[in-house]
Amino acid sequence: MNKTVLTVIAILLVAIGVVASSALFTVYQTEQAIVMQFGKPQKVIQEPGLNFKLPFVQDVVYVDKRVLSVSTQREEVVTRDQKRLMVDSFARFRIANPLQYYQSYGNIQIAYARLETILNSQLRQNLGRQSLNNIVSGERSNLMNQIREQVNTEAKASGIDVIDVRIVRADLPKENSEKVFDRMRSQREQEAKEIRATGAEIAQRITANADKERTVLIANARKDSEILRGEGDGEKNRIFADAFGKDEDFFAFYRSMQAYRGSMSDSDTTMVLSPTSQFFKYFDRQSVTSEEDK
């Protein structure tokens, strides 16, 4: 009797445990839950905690509550000025309405695919209306906000809130990059030629000015030197004139000595003169004596 009672109690406890484990479920902070009954949603639980459902009748579908991201494949976009760009982008989003999300997509993989399609479409439309300079310049931030609003408008009907849209990279195709590089190199070479030509012109102008200043300085120096030389010669002649006036014989003797030194300074010099020439009068003792007597 006691064994039978214990067995029944044990069976009841196991049954209660099974029913309780099937009836209770936990929603964590990173999750949202949809209680389903025969494939139809019954209620949505967005707050974390322990919850109850009908055992064996109702099921629970969990939906991520965190911020998620979806990236697009590299796509070629033609801008308004007919420039081709290879664009990589991504969007960050969260599931704001689990019921709408589940009814629209059913699982996250389908949601990713749908968001990627929407994002690619909006990128093509909006970037195609912009010039290349606007895309790569400071206008990109406003452009991204505009794309985010449009993507969010389409995704909101499915219970998804798009938080941000960004372009990861925007590159020119390889053949365009080579053309741009060649054009930039040609422009830089042209600028280098202009700079070198300008430098050569400036150098020539500086050289010409320096030569002109040099010529002027030399001319002025020669002018000053000639003036000084003339003044010196005049002073010399004045001194000679004063000396000649005071002692004519000494002045004649001094001039003869200068003439001797100038004519006989070179050992190779040969002079042919008459012995009675006045040039050698100071070598003639009689002439010197007669001069002294005078």
C-alpha positions in Angstrom: 0.0 0.0 0.0 2.7 2.4 0.9 4.7 1.6 -2.2 1.7 2.2 -4.4 1.1 5.6 -2.8 4.7 6.6 -3.2 4.7 5.6 -6.8 1.6 7.6 -7.5 3.1 10.6 -5.7 6.3 10.3 -7.7 4.3 10.1 -11.0 2.3 13.1 -10.0 5.5 15.1 -9.2 7.1 14.2 -12.5 4.0 15.2 -14.4 3.8 18.5 -12.5 7.4 19.1 -13.3 6.9 18.4 -17.0 3.9 20.6 -17.1 5.6 23.4 -15.2 8.7 23.2 -17.5 6.4 23.4 -20.5 4.3 26.2 -19.1 7.1 28.5 -17.8 9.7 30.3 -20.0 12.3 33.0 -19.5 12.7 36.1 -21.6 16.2 37.6 -21.2 17.2 41.3 -21.6 18.5 40.8 -25.1 15.3 39.1 -26.3 11.7 39.6 -27.1 9.1 36.8 -27.3 6.0 36.1 -29.2 3.6 33.5 -27.7 2.1 31.4 -30.5 -0.9 29.1 -30.3 -1.5 26.8 -33.3 0.6 29.1 -35.4 -1.2 32.2 -34.5 0.4 34.9 -32.3 -1.3 35.4 -28.9 0.8 38.0 -27.2 4.1 39.8 -27.4 6.5 40.0 -24.4 9.2 42.7 -24.6 10.2 42.9 -21.0 12.7 40.5 -19.5 11.4 38.0 -16.8 9.7 34.7 -16.1 6.5 34.2 -18.0 3.7 31.6 -18.4 2.1 29.9 -21.4 -0.3 27.0 -21.9 1.7 23.8 -21.9 1.7 21.7 -25.0 -0.6 24.2 -26.7 1.4 27.3 -27.0 4.9 27.9 -28.3 7.4 30.7 -27.9 9.3 32.5 -30.7 12.2 34.5 -29.6 13.3 37.7 -31.4 16.6 39.5 -30.9 16.3 42.8 -29.1 19.9 44.0 -29.8 21.1 46.4 -32.4 21.9 44.4 -35.5 23.7 45.2 -38.7 23.5 44.2 -42.4 26.2 44.8 -45.0 25.7 45.0 -48.8 27.8 43.5 -51.5 30.0 45.8 -53.4 27.8 47.5 -56.0 28.6 49.7 -59.0 26.8 53.0 -59.0 26.8 55.6 -61.8 26.7 59.2 -60.5 25.0 62.2 -62.0 28.2 63.3 -63.7 28.6 59.8 -65.3 31.3 58.6 -62.9 31.3 55.0 -61.8 31.8 54.1 -58.2 32.2 50.8 -56.4 30.3 51.3 -53.1 30.3 49.2 -49.9 27.7 50.1 -47.3 26.0 48.8 -44.1 23.0 49.6 -42.0 22.3 49.2 -38.3 18.8 48.4 -37.1 16.7 46.9 -34.3 13.4 45.1 -34.3 11.0 47.6 -32.8 7.8 45.6 -33.4 8.4 41.8 -33.0 4.9 40.9 -34.2 5.1 42.9 -37.5 8.7 41.6 -38.0 7.6 38.0 -37.6 4.5 38.3 -39.8 6.6 40.0 -42.5 9.8 37.9 -42.5 9.4 35.0 -40.1 13.2 34.8 -39.5 16.3 37.0 -39.4 17.8 35.7 -42.6 14.9 36.8 -44.7 15.0 40.1 -42.9 18.7 40.6 -43.8 18.0 39.8 -47.4 15.1 42.2 -47.6 17.0 45.0 -45.9 20.0 44.5 -48.2 17.7 44.9 -51.2 16.1 48.1 -49.9 19.5 49.5 -49.0 21.0 48.8 -52.4 17.9 50.3 -54.1 18.1 53.5 -52.1 21.8 53.9 -52.6 21.5 53.6 -56.4 18.7 56.1 -56.5 20.2 58.7 -54.2 23.9 58.4 -55.3 22.7 58.5 -58.9 21.3 61.9 -58.3 24.6 63.3 -56.8 27.9 64.3 -58.3 31.1 62.6 -57.4 32.3 65.6 -55.4 29.2 65.6 -53.3 29.6 61.9 -52.5 33.2 62.1 -51.4 33.0 65.6 -49.7 31.3 66.9 -46.6 27.9 66.5 -48.1 28.1 62.7 -47.5 26.7 63.0 -44.0 23.5 64.8 -45.2 23.2 62.2 -48.0 23.5 59.3 -45.6 20.8 60.8 -43.4 18.5 61.1 -46.4 19.1 57.5 -47.4 18.6 56.3 -43.8 15.2 58.0 -43.6 14.1 56.5 -46.9 15.3 53.0 -45.9 13.6 53.4 -42.5 10.3 54.4 -44.1 10.2 51.1 -46.1 11.5 49.0 -43.2 9.2 50.4 -40.6 6.1 48.7 -42.1 7.9 45.4 -41.2 8.5 46.4 -37.6 12.2 47.3 -38.1 13.7 50.6 -37.0 16.8 51.6 -39.1 19.2 53.5 -36.8 22.1 54.3 -39.2 23.3 53.9 -42.7 27.0 54.4 -43.7 29.2 54.0 -46.8 32.2 51.9 -45.9 34.1 52.6 -49.1 33.5 54.4 -52.4 36.2 53.5 -54.9 36.6 54.1 -58.6 36.8 51.0 -60.8 40.3 50.0 -61.6 40.3 51.4 -65.2 38.9 54.7 -63.9 41.5 54.8 -61.2 44.2 54.4 -63.8 42.7 57.2 -65.9 42.4 59.5 -62.9 46.0 58.7 -61.9 47.2 59.5 -65.4 45.3 62.7 -65.4 46.6 63.7 -62.0 50.1 62.9 -63.0 49.8 65.0 -66.2 48.4 67.9 -64.2 51.2 67.7 -61.7 53.8 67.5 -64.4 52.3 70.6 -66.1 52.3 72.4 -62.7 56.0 71.3 -62.2 56.9 72.7 -65.7 55.1 76.0 -64.9 56.9 76.2 -61.5 60.3 75.5 -63.1 59.6 78.0 -65.9 58.6 80.6 -63.3 61.7 79.8 -61.2 64.0 80.1 -64.3 62.4 83.5 -65.2 62.9 84.7 -61.6 66.5 83.4 -61.6 67.2 85.2 -64.9 65.7 88.4 -63.6 67.7 88.2 -60.4 70.9 87.5 -62.4 70.2 90.4 -64.7 69.6 92.7 -61.8 72.8 91.5 -60.0 74.8 92.0 -63.2 73.3 95.5 -63.6 74.1 96.4 -60.0 77.6 94.9 -60.5 78.2 97.0 -63.6 76.9 100.1 -61.9 79.0 99.5 -58.8 82.2 98.9 -60.9 81.5 102.0 -63.0 80.9 104.1 -59.9 84.1 102.7 -58.3 86.1 103.5 -61.5 84.6 106.9 -61.6 85.5 107.5 -58.0 89.0 106.1 -58.5 89.6 108.3 -61.6 88.4 111.3 -59.6 90.8 110.4 -56.8 93.6 109.7 -59.2 93.0 113.0 -60.9 93.0 114.8 -57.6 96.2 113.0 -56.6 97.9 113.8 -59.9 96.8 117.4 -59.5 98.2 117.4 -56.0 101.4 115.8 -57.2 101.8 118.3 -60.0 101.2 121.1 -57.6 103.9 119.8 -55.3 106.3 119.3 -58.2 105.5 122.9 -59.4 106.2 124.3 -55.9 109.4 122.3 -55.7 110.5 123.4 -59.2 109.9 127.0 -58.3 112.0 126.7 -55.2 115.0 124.7 -56.7 115.1 124.2 -60.4 118.3 122.3 -60.4 117.2 119.8 -57.9 113.9 119.3 -59.7 115.8 118.7 -63.0 118.1 116.3 -61.2 115.2 114.4 -59.6 113.4 114.1 -63.0 116.6 112.7 -64.6 117.0 110.1 -61.8 113.4 109.0 -62.5 114.1 108.7 -66.2 117.3 106.7 -65.5 115.4 104.3 -63.2 112.6 103.8 -65.7 114.9 103.2 -68.7 117.5 101.1 -67.0 115.3 98.9 -64.8 115.3 96.1 -67.4 118.6 94.4 -68.0 117.7 93.5 -71.6 117.3 97.2 -72.5 119.7 98.5 -75.1 119.9 102.3 -75.6 121.8 104.0 -78.4 122.4 107.6 -77.6 125.0 110.3 -78.5 127.7 110.8 -75.8 126.9 114.4 -75.8 123.1 113.8 -75.3 121.5 115.8 -72.5 120.2 112.5 -71.2 123.6 111.6 -69.7 124.6 115.0 -68.6 124.7 114.0 -64.9 127.2 111.2 -65.9 129.6 113.9 -67.2 131.8 115.1 -64.4 132.5 118.4 -66.2 128.8 119.0 -66.7 128.1 118.3 -63.1 131.0 120.6 -62.0 129.8 123.4 -64.2 126.3 123.0 -62.9 127.6 123.2 -59.4 129.6 126.2 -60.2 126.6 128.0 -61.5 
